[in-house]
Amino acid sequence: MKKTLIIAGVIAALSFAACENGGTTAPAAVNSNDSTAVAGSIVYFNLDEVMAGYDMANDLQSRFQTKANSLQAEFDRRSNSIQHDANEFQSKVDRGLLTSSVANAQLQRLQQRQSEYQQYVATKSQELGQEQEVMMNTIYNAIAEYVKAYNEEHNFAMVLATTENLTKNLMLPVVTADPALDITQEILDGLNAQYILEKQNANNNN
């Protein structure tokens, strides 16, 4: 639900940003695969396709997934350790190898470890969720800023973002449209060209 709300919000932001006329410098035009839409048209792009092909989004999501996998491995390691010790404890109890006082002390330690583990999982999961939200907002903001600058050059009346993530079978807000008004490839090409330039500049400054 939270991700759906973020996507819904960014669609509104993308459409709004594209209608503004600000002072942002327009990006270099990408002439390959240009649509035939003219100034004043209402055009659209597929946000799902842009997200799938946007190199920055893929890089950020790859790094996030690596961190998520590492954290899950740590969850599993700690859980398996507690389970191993709990099994050994139960085996000793079953064989009568522990006095009542020793058994009670070890049980309390196991319960404390289990409680600390659950708190650790809750805290780290929350942190990871926040990082994911920041990552998605970073990607969406980059797309929105690019679309705004792009439209300052092309002067479309409105740029709409469509996605299949809001509903199961319906793409919103564009249900059907002339393919000539689809600027998805232009947006994607421009975003990737801009990202390559930003990485080159960052490498030159290091």
mmCIF file of the C-alpha atoms, coordinates in Angstrom:
data_MODEL
# 
_entry.id   MODEL 
# 
loop_
_atom_site.group_PDB 
_atom_site.id 
_atom_site.type_symbol 
_atom_site.label_atom_id 
_atom_site.label_alt_id 
_atom_site.label_comp_id 
_atom_site.label_asym_id 
_atom_site.label_entity_id 
_atom_site.label_seq_id 
_atom_site.pdbx_PDB_ins_code 
_atom_site.Cartn_x 
_atom_site.Cartn_y 
_atom_site.Cartn_z 
_atom_site.occupancy 
_atom_site.B_iso_or_equiv 
_atom_site.pdbx_formal_charge 
_atom_site.auth_seq_id 
_atom_site.auth_comp_id 
_atom_site.auth_asym_id 
_atom_site.auth_atom_id 
_atom_site.pdbx_PDB_model_num 
ATOM 1   C CA . MET A 1 1   ? 0.000  0.000   0.000   1.00 0.00 ? 1   MET A CA 1 
ATOM 2   C CA . LYS A 1 2   ? 2.807  2.421   0.897   1.00 0.00 ? 2   LYS A CA 1 
ATOM 3   C CA . LYS A 1 3   ? 4.584  1.833   -2.426  1.00 0.00 ? 3   LYS A CA 1 
ATOM 4   C CA . THR A 1 4   ? 1.288  2.339   -4.280  1.00 0.00 ? 4   THR A CA 1 
ATOM 5   C CA . LEU A 1 5   ? 0.792  5.687   -2.559  1.00 0.00 ? 5   LEU A CA 1 
ATOM 6   C CA . ILE A 1 6   ? 4.331  6.754   -3.498  1.00 0.00 ? 6   ILE A CA 1 
ATOM 7   C CA . ILE A 1 7   ? 3.710  5.820   -7.134  1.00 0.00 ? 7   ILE A CA 1 
ATOM 8   C CA . ALA A 1 8   ? 0.372  7.646   -7.153  1.00 0.00 ? 8   ALA A CA 1 
ATOM 9   C CA . GLY A 1 9   ? 2.039  10.708  -5.717  1.00 0.00 ? 9   GLY A CA 1 
ATOM 10  C CA . VAL A 1 10  ? 4.838  10.734  -8.232  1.00 0.00 ? 10  VAL A CA 1 
ATOM 11  C CA . ILE A 1 11  ? 2.434  10.434  -11.162 1.00 0.00 ? 11  ILE A CA 1 
ATOM 12  C CA . ALA A 1 12  ? 0.698  13.578  -9.958  1.00 0.00 ? 12  ALA A CA 1 
ATOM 13  C CA . ALA A 1 13  ? 4.057  15.262  -9.407  1.00 0.00 ? 13  ALA A CA 1 
ATOM 14  C CA . LEU A 1 14  ? 5.322  14.301  -12.849 1.00 0.00 ? 14  LEU A CA 1 
ATOM 15  C CA . SER A 1 15  ? 2.216  15.603  -14.566 1.00 0.00 ? 15  SER A CA 1 
ATOM 16  C CA . PHE A 1 16  ? 2.287  18.829  -12.545 1.00 0.00 ? 16  PHE A CA 1 
ATOM 17  C CA . ALA A 1 17  ? 5.993  19.419  -13.068 1.00 0.00 ? 17  ALA A CA 1 
ATOM 18  C CA . ALA A 1 18  ? 5.672  19.009  -16.794 1.00 0.00 ? 18  ALA A CA 1 
ATOM 19  C CA . CYS A 1 19  ? 3.112  21.827  -16.929 1.00 0.00 ? 19  CYS A CA 1 
ATOM 20  C CA . GLU A 1 20  ? 5.361  24.303  -15.097 1.00 0.00 ? 20  GLU A CA 1 
ATOM 21  C CA . ASN A 1 21  ? 7.667  26.775  -16.820 1.00 0.00 ? 21  ASN A CA 1 
ATOM 22  C CA . GLY A 1 22  ? 10.634 27.309  -14.508 1.00 0.00 ? 22  GLY A CA 1 
ATOM 23  C CA . GLY A 1 23  ? 14.239 28.355  -14.844 1.00 0.00 ? 23  GLY A CA 1 
ATOM 24  C CA . THR A 1 24  ? 15.739 24.895  -15.139 1.00 0.00 ? 24  THR A CA 1 
ATOM 25  C CA . THR A 1 25  ? 18.113 24.452  -18.050 1.00 0.00 ? 25  THR A CA 1 
ATOM 26  C CA . ALA A 1 26  ? 16.603 22.097  -20.598 1.00 0.00 ? 26  ALA A CA 1 
ATOM 27  C CA . PRO A 1 27  ? 18.529 18.890  -21.315 1.00 0.00 ? 27  PRO A CA 1 
ATOM 28  C CA . ALA A 1 28  ? 20.131 18.222  -24.644 1.00 0.00 ? 28  ALA A CA 1 
ATOM 29  C CA . ALA A 1 29  ? 17.591 16.964  -27.154 1.00 0.00 ? 29  ALA A CA 1 
ATOM 30  C CA . VAL A 1 30  ? 17.553 13.274  -27.923 1.00 0.00 ? 30  VAL A CA 1 
ATOM 31  C CA . ASN A 1 31  ? 16.624 12.941  -31.549 1.00 0.00 ? 31  ASN A CA 1 
ATOM 32  C CA . SER A 1 32  ? 16.489 9.158   -31.894 1.00 0.00 ? 32  SER A CA 1 
ATOM 33  C CA . ASN A 1 33  ? 13.009 7.643   -31.668 1.00 0.00 ? 33  ASN A CA 1 
ATOM 34  C CA . ASP A 1 34  ? 11.401 11.085  -31.310 1.00 0.00 ? 34  ASP A CA 1 
ATOM 35  C CA . SER A 1 35  ? 7.609  11.131  -31.224 1.00 0.00 ? 35  SER A CA 1 
ATOM 36  C CA . THR A 1 36  ? 5.719  13.163  -33.807 1.00 0.00 ? 36  THR A CA 1 
ATOM 37  C CA . ALA A 1 37  ? 3.897  15.179  -31.139 1.00 0.00 ? 37  ALA A CA 1 
ATOM 38  C CA . VAL A 1 38  ? 4.010  18.928  -31.638 1.00 0.00 ? 38  VAL A CA 1 
ATOM 39  C CA . ALA A 1 39  ? 4.104  21.794  -29.143 1.00 0.00 ? 39  ALA A CA 1 
ATOM 40  C CA . GLY A 1 40  ? 0.797  22.136  -27.337 1.00 0.00 ? 40  GLY A CA 1 
ATOM 41  C CA . SER A 1 41  ? 0.042  18.408  -27.465 1.00 0.00 ? 41  SER A CA 1 
ATOM 42  C CA . ILE A 1 42  ? -0.794 16.313  -24.420 1.00 0.00 ? 42  ILE A CA 1 
ATOM 43  C CA . VAL A 1 43  ? 1.794  13.529  -24.392 1.00 0.00 ? 43  VAL A CA 1 
ATOM 44  C CA . TYR A 1 44  ? 2.541  10.623  -22.089 1.00 0.00 ? 44  TYR A CA 1 
ATOM 45  C CA . PHE A 1 45  ? 5.216  8.155   -21.084 1.00 0.00 ? 45  PHE A CA 1 
ATOM 46  C CA . ASN A 1 46  ? 5.142  4.734   -19.434 1.00 0.00 ? 46  ASN A CA 1 
ATOM 47  C CA . LEU A 1 47  ? 6.673  5.062   -15.973 1.00 0.00 ? 47  LEU A CA 1 
ATOM 48  C CA . ASP A 1 48  ? 7.111  1.283   -15.663 1.00 0.00 ? 48  ASP A CA 1 
ATOM 49  C CA . GLU A 1 49  ? 9.231  1.155   -18.818 1.00 0.00 ? 49  GLU A CA 1 
ATOM 50  C CA . VAL A 1 50  ? 11.278 4.151   -17.723 1.00 0.00 ? 50  VAL A CA 1 
ATOM 51  C CA . MET A 1 51  ? 11.904 2.611   -14.297 1.00 0.00 ? 51  MET A CA 1 
ATOM 52  C CA . ALA A 1 52  ? 12.932 -0.692  -15.896 1.00 0.00 ? 52  ALA A CA 1 
ATOM 53  C CA . GLY A 1 53  ? 15.356 0.922   -18.335 1.00 0.00 ? 53  GLY A CA 1 
ATOM 54  C CA . TYR A 1 54  ? 16.697 3.825   -16.278 1.00 0.00 ? 54  TYR A CA 1 
ATOM 55  C CA . ASP A 1 55  ? 20.335 3.056   -15.444 1.00 0.00 ? 55  ASP A CA 1 
ATOM 56  C CA . MET A 1 56  ? 20.339 5.103   -12.237 1.00 0.00 ? 56  MET A CA 1 
ATOM 57  C CA . ALA A 1 57  ? 17.259 3.292   -10.974 1.00 0.00 ? 57  ALA A CA 1 
ATOM 58  C CA . ASN A 1 58  ? 18.828 -0.067  -11.767 1.00 0.00 ? 58  ASN A CA 1 
ATOM 59  C CA . ASP A 1 59  ? 22.102 0.875   -10.060 1.00 0.00 ? 59  ASP A CA 1 
ATOM 60  C CA . LEU A 1 60  ? 20.369 2.103   -6.902  1.00 0.00 ? 60  LEU A CA 1 
ATOM 61  C CA . GLN A 1 61  ? 18.028 -0.886  -6.773  1.00 0.00 ? 61  GLN A CA 1 
ATOM 62  C CA . SER A 1 62  ? 20.939 -3.291  -7.281  1.00 0.00 ? 62  SER A CA 1 
ATOM 63  C CA . ARG A 1 63  ? 22.847 -1.775  -4.362  1.00 0.00 ? 63  ARG A CA 1 
ATOM 64  C CA . PHE A 1 64  ? 19.716 -1.813  -2.230  1.00 0.00 ? 64  PHE A CA 1 
ATOM 65  C CA . GLN A 1 65  ? 19.043 -5.481  -3.052  1.00 0.00 ? 65  GLN A CA 1 
ATOM 66  C CA . THR A 1 66  ? 22.622 -6.401  -2.150  1.00 0.00 ? 66  THR A CA 1 
ATOM 67  C CA . LYS A 1 67  ? 22.175 -4.732  1.242   1.00 0.00 ? 67  LYS A CA 1 
ATOM 68  C CA . ALA A 1 68  ? 18.794 -6.396  1.752   1.00 0.00 ? 68  ALA A CA 1 
ATOM 69  C CA . ASN A 1 69  ? 20.242 -9.819  0.934   1.00 0.00 ? 69  ASN A CA 1 
ATOM 70  C CA . SER A 1 70  ? 23.144 -9.245  3.334   1.00 0.00 ? 70  SER A CA 1 
ATOM 71  C CA . LEU A 1 71  ? 20.752 -8.235  6.099   1.00 0.00 ? 71  LEU A CA 1 
ATOM 72  C CA . GLN A 1 72  ? 18.567 -11.284 5.479   1.00 0.00 ? 72  GLN A CA 1 
ATOM 73  C CA . ALA A 1 73  ? 21.653 -13.498 5.740   1.00 0.00 ? 73  ALA A CA 1 
ATOM 74  C CA . GLU A 1 74  ? 22.441 -11.910 9.111   1.00 0.00 ? 74  GLU A CA 1 
ATOM 75  C CA . PHE A 1 75  ? 18.859 -12.498 10.245  1.00 0.00 ? 75  PHE A CA 1 
ATOM 76  C CA . ASP A 1 76  ? 19.192 -16.160 9.279   1.00 0.00 ? 76  ASP A CA 1 
ATOM 77  C CA . ARG A 1 77  ? 22.571 -16.533 10.975  1.00 0.00 ? 77  ARG A CA 1 
ATOM 78  C CA . ARG A 1 78  ? 21.329 -15.150 14.290  1.00 0.00 ? 78  ARG A CA 1 
ATOM 79  C CA . SER A 1 79  ? 18.084 -17.116 14.130  1.00 0.00 ? 79  SER A CA 1 
ATOM 80  C CA . ASN A 1 80  ? 19.899 -20.383 13.373  1.00 0.00 ? 80  ASN A CA 1 
ATOM 81  C CA . SER A 1 81  ? 22.321 -19.782 16.254  1.00 0.00 ? 81  SER A CA 1 
ATOM 82  C CA . ILE A 1 82  ? 19.482 -19.276 18.712  1.00 0.00 ? 82  ILE A CA 1 
ATOM 83  C CA . GLN A 1 83  ? 17.629 -22.307 17.374  1.00 0.00 ? 83  GLN A CA 1 
ATOM 84  C CA . HIS A 1 84  ? 20.771 -24.453 17.651  1.00 0.00 ? 84  HIS A CA 1 
ATOM 85  C CA . ASP A 1 85  ? 21.326 -23.444 21.259  1.00 0.00 ? 85  ASP A CA 1 
ATOM 86  C CA . ALA A 1 86  ? 17.648 -23.946 22.062  1.00 0.00 ? 86  ALA A CA 1 
ATOM 87  C CA . ASN A 1 87  ? 17.768 -27.467 20.622  1.00 0.00 ? 87  ASN A CA 1 
ATOM 88  C CA . GLU A 1 88  ? 20.854 -28.304 22.675  1.00 0.00 ? 88  GLU A CA 1 
ATOM 89  C CA . PHE A 1 89  ? 19.223 -26.903 25.796  1.00 0.00 ? 89  PHE A CA 1 
ATOM 90  C CA . GLN A 1 90  ? 16.080 -28.965 25.248  1.00 0.00 ? 90  GLN A CA 1 
ATOM 91  C CA . SER A 1 91  ? 18.141 -32.087 24.637  1.00 0.00 ? 91  SER A CA 1 
ATOM 92  C CA . LYS A 1 92  ? 19.971 -31.632 27.958  1.00 0.00 ? 92  LYS A CA 1 
ATOM 93  C CA . VAL A 1 93  ? 16.719 -31.022 29.784  1.00 0.00 ? 93  VAL A CA 1 
ATOM 94  C CA . ASP A 1 94  ? 15.171 -34.154 28.250  1.00 0.00 ? 94  ASP A CA 1 
ATOM 95  C CA . ARG A 1 95  ? 18.166 -36.236 29.352  1.00 0.00 ? 95  ARG A CA 1 
ATOM 96  C CA . GLY A 1 96  ? 18.148 -34.789 32.851  1.00 0.00 ? 96  GLY A CA 1 
ATOM 97  C CA . LEU A 1 97  ? 21.601 -33.241 32.499  1.00 0.00 ? 97  LEU A CA 1 
ATOM 98  C CA . LEU A 1 98  ? 20.690 -29.884 34.063  1.00 0.00 ? 98  LEU A CA 1 
ATOM 99  C CA . THR A 1 99  ? 19.581 -28.938 37.543  1.00 0.00 ? 99  THR A CA 1 
ATOM 100 C CA . SER A 1 100 ? 16.420 -26.859 37.823  1.00 0.00 ? 100 SER A CA 1 
ATOM 101 C CA . SER A 1 101 ? 18.336 -23.699 38.716  1.00 0.00 ? 101 SER A CA 1 
ATOM 102 C CA . VAL A 1 102 ? 20.771 -24.081 35.812  1.00 0.00 ? 102 VAL A CA 1 
ATOM 103 C CA . ALA A 1 103 ? 17.949 -24.918 33.411  1.00 0.00 ? 103 ALA A CA 1 
ATOM 104 C CA . ASN A 1 104 ? 15.969 -21.858 34.498  1.00 0.00 ? 104 ASN A CA 1 
ATOM 105 C CA . ALA A 1 105 ? 19.013 -19.600 34.081  1.00 0.00 ? 105 ALA A CA 1 
ATOM 106 C CA . GLN A 1 106 ? 19.757 -20.942 30.589  1.00 0.00 ? 106 GLN A CA 1 
ATOM 107 C CA . LEU A 1 107 ? 16.108 -20.654 29.594  1.00 0.00 ? 107 LEU A CA 1 
ATOM 108 C CA . GLN A 1 108 ? 16.035 -17.014 30.651  1.00 0.00 ? 108 GLN A CA 1 
ATOM 109 C CA . ARG A 1 109 ? 19.178 -16.324 28.601  1.00 0.00 ? 109 ARG A CA 1 
ATOM 110 C CA . LEU A 1 110 ? 17.612 -17.981 25.562  1.00 0.00 ? 110 LEU A CA 1 
ATOM 111 C CA . GLN A 1 111 ? 14.440 -15.968 25.980  1.00 0.00 ? 111 GLN A CA 1 
ATOM 112 C CA . GLN A 1 112 ? 16.477 -12.776 26.310  1.00 0.00 ? 112 GLN A CA 1 
ATOM 113 C CA . ARG A 1 113 ? 18.428 -13.579 23.148  1.00 0.00 ? 113 ARG A CA 1 
ATOM 114 C CA . GLN A 1 114 ? 15.177 -14.279 21.313  1.00 0.00 ? 114 GLN A CA 1 
ATOM 115 C CA . SER A 1 115 ? 13.712 -10.950 22.465  1.00 0.00 ? 115 SER A CA 1 
ATOM 116 C CA . GLU A 1 116 ? 16.861 -9.062  21.413  1.00 0.00 ? 116 GLU A CA 1 
ATOM 117 C CA . TYR A 1 117 ? 16.812 -10.822 18.057  1.00 0.00 ? 117 TYR A CA 1 
ATOM 118 C CA . GLN A 1 118 ? 13.201 -9.844  17.412  1.00 0.00 ? 118 GLN A CA 1 
ATOM 119 C CA . GLN A 1 119 ? 13.977 -6.236  18.295  1.00 0.00 ? 119 GLN A CA 1 
ATOM 120 C CA . TYR A 1 120 ? 17.010 -6.297  16.012  1.00 0.00 ? 120 TYR A CA 1 
ATOM 121 C CA . VAL A 1 121 ? 14.919 -7.610  13.114  1.00 0.00 ? 121 VAL A CA 1 
ATOM 122 C CA . ALA A 1 122 ? 12.221 -4.989  13.688  1.00 0.00 ? 122 ALA A CA 1 
ATOM 123 C CA . THR A 1 123 ? 14.721 -2.122  13.869  1.00 0.00 ? 123 THR A CA 1 
ATOM 124 C CA . LYS A 1 124 ? 16.768 -3.154  10.842  1.00 0.00 ? 124 LYS A CA 1 
ATOM 125 C CA . SER A 1 125 ? 13.658 -3.901  8.781   1.00 0.00 ? 125 SER A CA 1 
ATOM 126 C CA . GLN A 1 126 ? 12.289 -0.455  9.535   1.00 0.00 ? 126 GLN A CA 1 
ATOM 127 C CA . GLU A 1 127 ? 15.601 1.163   8.590   1.00 0.00 ? 127 GLU A CA 1 
ATOM 128 C CA . LEU A 1 128 ? 15.695 -0.808  5.355   1.00 0.00 ? 128 LEU A CA 1 
ATOM 129 C CA . GLY A 1 129 ? 12.139 0.227   4.527   1.00 0.00 ? 129 GLY A CA 1 
ATOM 130 C CA . GLN A 1 130 ? 13.040 3.881   5.060   1.00 0.00 ? 130 GLN A CA 1 
ATOM 131 C CA . GLU A 1 131 ? 16.099 3.507   2.833   1.00 0.00 ? 131 GLU A CA 1 
ATOM 132 C CA . GLN A 1 132 ? 13.937 1.977   0.121   1.00 0.00 ? 132 GLN A CA 1 
ATOM 133 C CA . GLU A 1 133 ? 11.475 4.852   0.320   1.00 0.00 ? 133 GLU A CA 1 
ATOM 134 C CA . VAL A 1 134 ? 14.295 7.414   0.067   1.00 0.00 ? 134 VAL A CA 1 
ATOM 135 C CA . MET A 1 135 ? 15.732 5.502   -2.889  1.00 0.00 ? 135 MET A CA 1 
ATOM 136 C CA . MET A 1 136 ? 12.404 5.476   -4.734  1.00 0.00 ? 136 MET A CA 1 
ATOM 137 C CA . ASN A 1 137 ? 11.826 9.166   -4.003  1.00 0.00 ? 137 ASN A CA 1 
ATOM 138 C CA . THR A 1 138 ? 15.333 9.925   -5.342  1.00 0.00 ? 138 THR A CA 1 
ATOM 139 C CA . ILE A 1 139 ? 14.562 8.095   -8.580  1.00 0.00 ? 139 ILE A CA 1 
ATOM 140 C CA . TYR A 1 140 ? 11.127 9.667   -9.014  1.00 0.00 ? 140 TYR A CA 1 
ATOM 141 C CA . ASN A 1 141 ? 12.500 13.140  -8.280  1.00 0.00 ? 141 ASN A CA 1 
ATOM 142 C CA . ALA A 1 142 ? 15.211 12.686  -10.923 1.00 0.00 ? 142 ALA A CA 1 
ATOM 143 C CA . ILE A 1 143 ? 12.563 11.658  -13.462 1.00 0.00 ? 143 ILE A CA 1 
ATOM 144 C CA . ALA A 1 144 ? 10.278 14.555  -12.542 1.00 0.00 ? 144 ALA A CA 1 
ATOM 145 C CA . GLU A 1 145 ? 13.090 17.109  -12.810 1.00 0.00 ? 145 GLU A CA 1 
ATOM 146 C CA . TYR A 1 146 ? 14.162 15.728  -16.176 1.00 0.00 ? 146 TYR A CA 1 
ATOM 147 C CA . VAL A 1 147 ? 10.605 15.753  -17.537 1.00 0.00 ? 147 VAL A CA 1 
ATOM 148 C CA . LYS A 1 148 ? 10.176 19.357  -16.412 1.00 0.00 ? 148 LYS A CA 1 
ATOM 149 C CA . ALA A 1 149 ? 13.395 20.433  -18.150 1.00 0.00 ? 149 ALA A CA 1 
ATOM 150 C CA . TYR A 1 150 ? 12.549 18.328  -21.217 1.00 0.00 ? 150 TYR A CA 1 
ATOM 151 C CA . ASN A 1 151 ? 9.186  20.032  -21.592 1.00 0.00 ? 151 ASN A CA 1 
ATOM 152 C CA . GLU A 1 152 ? 10.719 23.499  -21.412 1.00 0.00 ? 152 GLU A CA 1 
ATOM 153 C CA . GLU A 1 153 ? 12.268 22.643  -24.767 1.00 0.00 ? 153 GLU A CA 1 
ATOM 154 C CA . HIS A 1 154 ? 9.268  20.912  -26.312 1.00 0.00 ? 154 HIS A CA 1 
ATOM 155 C CA . ASN A 1 155 ? 6.423  23.041  -24.893 1.00 0.00 ? 155 ASN A CA 1 
ATOM 156 C CA . PHE A 1 156 ? 3.823  20.307  -24.599 1.00 0.00 ? 156 PHE A CA 1 
ATOM 157 C CA . ALA A 1 157 ? 0.567  21.333  -22.944 1.00 0.00 ? 157 ALA A CA 1 
ATOM 158 C CA . MET A 1 158 ? 0.864  18.434  -20.504 1.00 0.00 ? 158 MET A CA 1 
ATOM 159 C CA . VAL A 1 159 ? 3.025  15.363  -19.930 1.00 0.00 ? 159 VAL A CA 1 
ATOM 160 C CA . LEU A 1 160 ? 1.261  12.443  -18.281 1.00 0.00 ? 160 LEU A CA 1 
ATOM 161 C CA . ALA A 1 161 ? 2.881  9.432   -16.618 1.00 0.00 ? 161 ALA A CA 1 
ATOM 162 C CA . THR A 1 162 ? 1.109  6.106   -16.936 1.00 0.00 ? 162 THR A CA 1 
ATOM 163 C CA . THR A 1 163 ? 1.737  2.940   -14.927 1.00 0.00 ? 163 THR A CA 1 
ATOM 164 C CA . GLU A 1 164 ? 0.273  -0.516  -14.407 1.00 0.00 ? 164 GLU A CA 1 
ATOM 165 C CA . ASN A 1 165 ? 1.179  -0.524  -10.708 1.00 0.00 ? 165 ASN A CA 1 
ATOM 166 C CA . LEU A 1 166 ? -1.910 1.312   -9.459  1.00 0.00 ? 166 LEU A CA 1 
ATOM 167 C CA . THR A 1 167 ? -4.448 -1.263  -10.598 1.00 0.00 ? 167 THR A CA 1 
ATOM 168 C CA . LYS A 1 168 ? -4.303 -4.831  -11.779 1.00 0.00 ? 168 LYS A CA 1 
ATOM 169 C CA . ASN A 1 169 ? -5.372 -4.412  -15.373 1.00 0.00 ? 169 ASN A CA 1 
ATOM 170 C CA . LEU A 1 170 ? -5.886 -0.695  -15.973 1.00 0.00 ? 170 LEU A CA 1 
ATOM 171 C CA . MET A 1 171 ? -3.188 1.825   -16.857 1.00 0.00 ? 171 MET A CA 1 
ATOM 172 C CA . LEU A 1 172 ? -3.778 5.255   -15.331 1.00 0.00 ? 172 LEU A CA 1 
ATOM 173 C CA . PRO A 1 173 ? -4.180 8.092   -16.060 1.00 0.00 ? 173 PRO A CA 1 
ATOM 174 C CA . VAL A 1 174 ? -3.793 7.195   -19.773 1.00 0.00 ? 174 VAL A CA 1 
ATOM 175 C CA . VAL A 1 175 ? -6.219 4.450   -20.775 1.00 0.00 ? 175 VAL A CA 1 
ATOM 176 C CA . THR A 1 176 ? -5.771 4.749   -24.528 1.00 0.00 ? 176 THR A CA 1 
ATOM 177 C CA . ALA A 1 177 ? -3.911 7.217   -26.735 1.00 0.00 ? 177 ALA A CA 1 
ATOM 178 C CA . ASP A 1 178 ? -2.294 7.754   -30.115 1.00 0.00 ? 178 ASP A CA 1 
ATOM 179 C CA . PRO A 1 179 ? 1.149  6.049   -30.070 1.00 0.00 ? 179 PRO A CA 1 
ATOM 180 C CA . ALA A 1 180 ? 2.531  9.176   -31.724 1.00 0.00 ? 180 ALA A CA 1 
ATOM 181 C CA . LEU A 1 181 ? 2.041  10.922  -28.375 1.00 0.00 ? 181 LEU A CA 1 
ATOM 182 C CA . ASP A 1 182 ? 4.119  8.335   -26.506 1.00 0.00 ? 182 ASP A CA 1 
ATOM 183 C CA . ILE A 1 183 ? 7.447  9.917   -25.512 1.00 0.00 ? 183 ILE A CA 1 
ATOM 184 C CA . THR A 1 184 ? 8.628  7.025   -23.312 1.00 0.00 ? 184 THR A CA 1 
ATOM 185 C CA . GLN A 1 185 ? 11.747 6.271   -25.345 1.00 0.00 ? 185 GLN A CA 1 
ATOM 186 C CA . GLU A 1 186 ? 12.744 9.917   -25.559 1.00 0.00 ? 186 GLU A CA 1 
ATOM 187 C CA . ILE A 1 187 ? 12.464 10.317  -21.792 1.00 0.00 ? 187 ILE A CA 1 
ATOM 188 C CA . LEU A 1 188 ? 14.408 7.113   -21.162 1.00 0.00 ? 188 LEU A CA 1 
ATOM 189 C CA . ASP A 1 189 ? 17.166 7.966   -23.634 1.00 0.00 ? 189 ASP A CA 1 
ATOM 190 C CA . GLY A 1 190 ? 17.527 11.431  -22.171 1.00 0.00 ? 190 GLY A CA 1 
ATOM 191 C CA . LEU A 1 191 ? 17.614 10.210  -18.571 1.00 0.00 ? 191 LEU A CA 1 
ATOM 192 C CA . ASN A 1 192 ? 20.311 7.650   -19.330 1.00 0.00 ? 192 ASN A CA 1 
ATOM 193 C CA . ALA A 1 193 ? 22.392 10.168  -21.284 1.00 0.00 ? 193 ALA A CA 1 
ATOM 194 C CA . GLN A 1 194 ? 22.144 12.574  -18.366 1.00 0.00 ? 194 GLN A CA 1 
ATOM 195 C CA . TYR A 1 195 ? 23.061 9.860   -15.856 1.00 0.00 ? 195 TYR A CA 1 
ATOM 196 C CA . ILE A 1 196 ? 26.136 8.847   -17.868 1.00 0.00 ? 196 ILE A CA 1 
ATOM 197 C CA . LEU A 1 197 ? 27.260 12.474  -17.939 1.00 0.00 ? 197 LEU A CA 1 
ATOM 198 C CA . GLU A 1 198 ? 26.713 12.854  -14.181 1.00 0.00 ? 198 GLU A CA 1 
ATOM 199 C CA . LYS A 1 199 ? 28.785 9.732   -13.475 1.00 0.00 ? 199 LYS A CA 1 
ATOM 200 C CA . GLN A 1 200 ? 31.575 10.947  -15.728 1.00 0.00 ? 200 GLN A CA 1 
ATOM 201 C CA . ASN A 1 201 ? 31.616 14.314  -13.970 1.00 0.00 ? 201 ASN A CA 1 
ATOM 202 C CA . ALA A 1 202 ? 31.647 12.606  -10.574 1.00 0.00 ? 202 ALA A CA 1 
ATOM 203 C CA . ASN A 1 203 ? 34.579 10.402  -11.608 1.00 0.00 ? 203 ASN A CA 1 
ATOM 204 C CA . ASN A 1 204 ? 36.492 13.416  -12.928 1.00 0.00 ? 204 ASN A CA 1 
ATOM 205 C CA . ASN A 1 205 ? 36.019 15.218  -9.623  1.00 0.00 ? 205 ASN A CA 1 
ATOM 206 C CA . ASN A 1 206 ? 37.374 12.292  -7.585  1.00 0.00 ? 206 ASN A CA 1 
# 
